[in-house]
Amino acid sequence: MKLLISAKKAPRKPWLSIIGIFILSINCLLAQAQEPLYAVPSWWFGVASGANFNLHNGTNQQLNKAYATPVAFGKGDGIGLYLAPLLEYHNPYSRWGFMLQAGFDNRQGTFEEVVSSCNCPADLNTDLSYVSIEPSLRFSPILTKLNFYLYAGPRLAFNWNKAFTYQQGINPDTPEQTPDPAVKGDFDNIEKMRVSMQIGAGYDIPISSQLAKSQLVISPFVAYHPSFGQSPRSTESWDLSTLRVGAALKFGQGRKLAPLPEALSPEPNVRFYVSAPANIPAERVVREIFPLRNYVFFDLASTEIPERYVLLRKDQAKDFREDQLEMFPSKYSSTRSQRQMLVYYNVLNILGDRMGKSPSATIRLVGSSAAGFEDGMAMATSVQRYLMNTFGIDASRIVTVGRDKPKIPSEQPGATQELDLLRQGDRRVSIESNSLDLMTEFQHGPDAQLRPVEIIATQTAPPDSYVSFVNEGASAAFMSWTMEIKDDEGKVQSFGPYTQDRVSLPGKSILGTRPEGYYDITMKGISDQGYMVEKHATVRMVLWTPPKTQEGMRFSVLFEFNESRSITLYEKYLTDIVAPKIPQSGTVIIHGYTDIIGNEAHNQKLSLARADDVLGILRKSLATAGRTDVSFEVYGFGEDQILSPFDNQYPEERFYNRTVMIDIIPAK
């Protein structure tokens, strides 16, 4: 059901960044107790702390009027403490801001050991420290991610400590000597004040609700202080430079958000509505045809098969079965994608088992490495050696080849962004074969994928269980928006904040154990002018558990990097294999995904384009068969890391997220 409600549209302003699932969870919990809502503060107070990595250069010999070392000291280094209270101002909807820190700034160091004329080693260290005042201009270069910022400004340093310690050792050739006592004192000719500069970068991570009155932020930062203007003494040539790494803890108080005056809302252009399935399935038994990528990915600078792959001993290999993969789990499988990646991380065992059952089958292992064909060959040889030693495959059945890049690389010519992730995906061994016993049934030749694996599992949040909350135009009109969902027993759940126009949540996460219920949804949007817009909707939700005999089916289509068009091989697969399995009056749910590489908005469109390609092929196939009884639902979830089927830590997970999943649901 859908309920339409209109609200105002305000001028577009930058989004508030929502950092990670962890922060989002904290915000959701804290937001439940926040009534009324408050704006993000402009003024922040707190403390910054970090480590100064100091590099000393130049010469020091005449330490003061009373003492000169026999030999001059040159380079040195040390780590000192930085601790300072801070004051910061930045409008949360503007790129620009101001920062001020003033506190203890230690530039201590130990100089490299020198040897005097008596062949005696000598050491010099200093506890040089200052009280530094550092005003800075803050700038956020990414308009939609204001949490990341750059800063730069002068540093005014007032000397606090100028102590040194000089220690001369004994000649190693005459160990019976008694070493001279350490000489301790203060450097002379120390400049009382130094004016230098700094440039740095930081990232604000909210650790409290961004809608609470009192808000807390932690900001990791890194800054560079060049040697210009930092010469500590007016004599000799000593100078230093510093790399500072630390974090700032900031506290601010937001102002109370007032309701939006009616006079400011002459044109209500934002629509808020809720769309819930008539019946929300709690879980579903699904027979999944899991595609098997013919790739083995290798870690950078290693030619050994990564430990996240399931590697068996020879005595275990004889008991391996594709239909009993749960007996051979991977210790590196994540919670979210454990079931799916459990299959993939057994890819070498599946290949070895199939080759053992098909003695005539041969394979070609193509190792691809940016380090050169020899490195790629070493990777391919690692896979060959595993198949030979574990499954007893004869070496004559395996050809190994080395290349500098795969046939279908992720890194395209001219690419400049996220190269590390792209290159991880290109460091792999491809498995090629013409054997029908090894490779997929709908494509032949060296580029074919391995034959898919069939698994049966229970979906706890099937795609048709999601309730959609649509706030059309919210990304332009609001800085962020939240929802309060109240059931007919008075229980309130809070969700958000969000910045996008559409949010989907599993219906069971709202219903819990209740079989059904009526819910009042209150949407609270914060306008760019700092006002709160509040709208309401009502929806009925019904939890439904399909009978165990009603089994769904799932098929997957995998795409190469940035490829939205379903290529010819998938048209045959969808037409000849998937379409005939759709039952009379069934429902087909098509949902597209991408990995995290690339722009979020582009990935959203890309995932929907992939899903639409699949939809077009299935509709055409059914129309050719004279069928009009099938219902379709199409979604594009982009790179949404809450809804994506796999994690994005490893290249194999990212490759599997470039997918369209097809759920076939029998008629209820």
CORZI-V980998 format. One record per backbone hydrogen bond with DSSP energy under -0.5 kcal/mol. NH is the residue of the N-H (numbers start at 0). CO is the residue of the C=O. Records with the same first field share a line. If there is no record, write none. Layout:
# CORZI-V980998
NH = CO, CO
This chain:
# CORZI-V980998
4 = 271
6 = 269
8 = 266
15 = 478
16 = 14
18 = 16
19 = 17
22 = 18
23 = 19
24 = 20
25 = 21
26 = 22
27 = 23
28 = 24
29 = 25
30 = 26
31 = 27, 28
32 = 29
33 = 30
34 = 32
37 = 210
38 = 254
43 = 87
44 = 250
45 = 85
46 = 248
47 = 83
48 = 246
49 = 81
50 = 244
51 = 79
52 = 50, 242
53 = 51, 77
54 = 240
55 = 53, 75
56 = 238
59 = 72
62 = 60, 66
63 = 66
66 = 63
68 = 60
72 = 59
75 = 55
76 = 109
77 = 53
79 = 51
81 = 49
82 = 103
83 = 47
84 = 101
85 = 45
86 = 99
87 = 43
88 = 97
89 = 41
90 = 95
93 = 90
96 = 137
97 = 88
98 = 135
99 = 86
100 = 133
101 = 84
102 = 131
103 = 82
104 = 129
105 = 80
106 = 127
108 = 125
109 = 76
110 = 123
111 = 74
113 = 121
115 = 119
118 = 115
120 = 169
121 = 113
122 = 166
124 = 164
125 = 108
126 = 162
128 = 160
129 = 104
130 = 157
131 = 102, 129
132 = 155
133 = 100, 131
135 = 98
136 = 151
137 = 96, 135
138 = 149
139 = 94
140 = 138
142 = 140
144 = 141
145 = 14
147 = 144
148 = 201
149 = 138
150 = 199
151 = 136
152 = 197
154 = 195
155 = 132
156 = 154, 193
157 = 130
158 = 156, 191
159 = 128
160 = 128
163 = 184
164 = 124
165 = 182
166 = 122
168 = 120, 166
171 = 118
173 = 170
176 = 173
178 = 176
179 = 167
182 = 165
183 = 181
184 = 163
186 = 161
187 = 62
190 = 231
193 = 156
195 = 154, 193
197 = 152
198 = 223
199 = 150
200 = 221
201 = 148
202 = 219
203 = 146
204 = 217
205 = 203
206 = 215
207 = 215
211 = 208
214 = 212, 251
216 = 249
217 = 204
218 = 247
219 = 202
220 = 245
221 = 200
222 = 243
223 = 198
224 = 241
225 = 223
229 = 226
233 = 188
236 = 58
238 = 56
240 = 54
241 = 224
242 = 52
243 = 222, 241
244 = 50
245 = 220
246 = 48
247 = 218
248 = 46
249 = 216, 247
250 = 44
251 = 214
253 = 212
256 = 36
257 = 529
259 = 531
263 = 260
264 = 261
267 = 265
268 = 266
269 = 6
270 = 471
271 = 4
272 = 469
274 = 467
275 = 0, 273
279 = 541
280 = 278
281 = 543
283 = 458
285 = 456
286 = 551
287 = 285, 454
288 = 286, 553
289 = 287, 452
290 = 288
291 = 449
292 = 290
295 = 428
297 = 426
301 = 298
305 = 296
308 = 305
309 = 344
310 = 308
311 = 309
315 = 312
316 = 312
317 = 313
318 = 315
319 = 316
323 = 320
324 = 321
326 = 323
327 = 324
332 = 329
337 = 334
340 = 336
341 = 337
342 = 338, 339
343 = 339
344 = 340
345 = 342
346 = 343
349 = 345
350 = 346
351 = 347
352 = 348
353 = 349
354 = 350
355 = 351
356 = 352
357 = 353
360 = 357
362 = 396
363 = 431
364 = 398
365 = 363, 429
366 = 364, 400
367 = 427
368 = 402
371 = 368
375 = 371
376 = 372
377 = 373
378 = 374
379 = 375
380 = 376
381 = 377
382 = 378
383 = 379
384 = 380
385 = 381
386 = 382
387 = 383
388 = 384
389 = 385
390 = 385, 386
391 = 387
392 = 386
396 = 393
397 = 394
398 = 362
400 = 364
402 = 366
408 = 405, 406
411 = 409
414 = 411
421 = 417
422 = 418
423 = 419
424 = 420
425 = 421
426 = 422, 423
427 = 367, 425
428 = 295
429 = 365, 427
430 = 293
431 = 363, 429
437 = 434
438 = 434
439 = 448
442 = 439
447 = 444
449 = 291
450 = 437
452 = 289
454 = 287, 452
456 = 285
458 = 283, 456
459 = 457
464 = 461
465 = 462
466 = 504
467 = 274
468 = 502
469 = 272, 467
470 = 468, 500
471 = 270
473 = 470
475 = 472
476 = 472
477 = 473
478 = 525
479 = 525
480 = 497
481 = 523
482 = 494
483 = 521
484 = 492
485 = 483, 519
486 = 490
487 = 517
489 = 486
492 = 484
494 = 482
496 = 480
497 = 480
502 = 468
504 = 466
506 = 464
508 = 505
509 = 505, 506
510 = 506
511 = 507
513 = 510
516 = 540
518 = 538
519 = 485
520 = 518, 536
521 = 483, 519
522 = 520, 534
523 = 481, 521
524 = 522, 532
525 = 479
526 = 524, 530
527 = 476
529 = 526
531 = 257
532 = 524, 530
533 = 531
534 = 522
536 = 520
538 = 518
540 = 516
542 = 514
543 = 279
545 = 282, 543
549 = 546
550 = 548
551 = 284, 549
552 = 663
553 = 286
554 = 661
555 = 288
556 = 659
558 = 657
562 = 559
563 = 561
566 = 564
569 = 566
570 = 566
571 = 567
572 = 568
573 = 569
574 = 570
575 = 571
576 = 572
577 = 572
578 = 573
580 = 577
581 = 578
582 = 580
585 = 582
586 = 664
587 = 630
588 = 586, 662
589 = 587, 632
590 = 588, 660
591 = 634
592 = 658
593 = 637
602 = 598
603 = 599
604 = 600
605 = 601
606 = 602
607 = 603
608 = 604
609 = 605
610 = 606
611 = 607
612 = 608
613 = 609
614 = 610
615 = 611
616 = 612
617 = 613
618 = 614
619 = 615
620 = 616
621 = 617
622 = 618
623 = 619
624 = 620
625 = 622
626 = 621
630 = 585
632 = 587
634 = 589
636 = 591
639 = 636
643 = 639
653 = 649
654 = 650
655 = 651
656 = 652
657 = 653, 654
658 = 656
659 = 556
660 = 590
661 = 554
662 = 588, 660
663 = 552, 661
664 = 586, 662
